[in-house]
Each structure stands twice: as C-alpha cells, then as structure tokens.
Amino acid sequence: MWSSRERTLLVTARMIPQLVRHPVWRVGGPRDGAGQGVLLVPGFGFGDWSLLPLRSWLAVRGYRPLGTRTGLNLGCTTTLVERIERRLEYLARLTGRRVIVVGQSRGGWLARIAAVRRPDLVRGLVMLASPVLDPLGAHASGVEFARVLARASARGVPGLLDADCLDGDCYRTNRALLRAPLPRPVAAVSVFSRHDTVVPWPLCQDPCADCVEVASSHTGMGLDPEVYALLAERLARWSADPRPTPFSVR
C-alpha cells in the first residue's frame, strides 16, 4: 500500500513533465518580473523543495523568488508567521519594494496572517487551496495529524505546533487575524478546486480576495499549468506597481 506522502510524490513526478511541455512553461522572459520579490510559502508537512518548479519558473521570468526556510511548516502558527515576516523584511530590503507572497494550503493562510500584520511589506497575496475560513475544517485525517503533533509537542518534541495552536490563545489570536479584512494596499487571489479532497473548497472563499476556480487536485496546484497561467497574469500586473517599502534599502 502506498502512503499518502508516497502517492503525493508519485503524482508530482507525473505532473512535472506535463508542466514543462505546456506553453505556459515557455512563454515569458526575464523582463516580466523586473526584479519583483516573491516569497513562496509551502504547505503543511512540505518544505521549500515542494515549490521548486514554481521558483525556477519565476526566476527565469525576472522575479526574485525565495523560500521561507520554515522547514516542513509543522511548527507553532505564531512562530511560523514571525519567521515569514522576517523573510518578507529581508526580501523587501533586497528588492526595495513590497513583496508578492504565494502560499499553498497552510502556507496560504499563514501568508494571509502575515499580510494582515505587515501590509507595509506585501504587494499581493496568492493563496492556493488555503482554508482561510477555517483551518481546522480540512479533512479529518489532516486535523488528527495536527493533534498528534500537539501531543508530541506536549511530550517535549521541539519544533511542532502545540495544543495552544489548536484551541488556546495562539489559535484565537490567529483566527481573529484570519477573519480580519486584508488591508487596502494588499491585492489577493484565492485559488480553489472542487476536486480538492483535502480542503473543502468553500473554506477557500476569502471575501477579501478574487476567488478563482481551477480543476487541480489539492497538492497538484503548485504544478498545474492553469495555475501558472493565472500567476503569469496577476504577478505581472502587480509587479507593474512597484510601491516602495517604508524603509530604505541598505
């Protein structure tokens, strides 16, 4: 029997050749991004490696993509958001402009919280299959895994989310930030799929974002040509408005 991670890796291996054969992989050039910074936030249980195809595609088109260096995104919500904010600050200083953030699944709603907390650093936000309306409303197996991590954290295993992230002050604080309107300077799009078997698609209907439907699976969004075509248009539009960050680049 294949494990869920092995099935995900198998699907990924099949999708990459389809993506690189698609016209969207070849269209565009180094002037598209004009040096615009893009921070890529992976999903729950996945590292920066899971978004490497997207990172490569963006780099060829003149963007400055970076990963979050948040490991497998299994840690405390508040801690991860703070680390994302530090990466946003670094990338904003590096490029001299506000950053576009692309987050997948948990990465999308972590990015949204960071955007609410630091709108001075964020130009645009893309959420791929992100249950922003209720992070605990995902498939029962995913929620149970989160509770397993919390129990392991209670036994002293470091670097994991804990009970406070699921029903304590950490949860309540970040749930309120998720419900808060996105500040006016931040443009946003939420991408969802009715074929998603991990996150119920209604949970991705962020009232502050343009909600766009695709035919992808949950984990396949990072390799879906339809998603790349959407990103090509939105990121180019947002990059054409390089509003400066509120600090000087050193």
Buried (B, 14 or more C-beta within 10 A) or exposed (E): EEEEEEEBBEBBEEBEEEBBEBEBBEEBEEEBBBBBBBBBBBBBBBBBEBBBBBBEBBBBBBBBBBBBEBBBBBBBBBBBBEBBBEBBBBBBBBBBBBBBBBBBBBBBBBBBBBBBBBBBBBBBBBBBBBBBBBBBBBBEEBBEBBBEBBEBBEEEEEEBBBBBBBEEEBBEBBBEBBEBEBBEBBBBBBBBBEEBEBBBBEBBEBEBBEBBBBEBBBBBBBBBBBBBBBBBEBBBEBBEEBEEBEEEEE
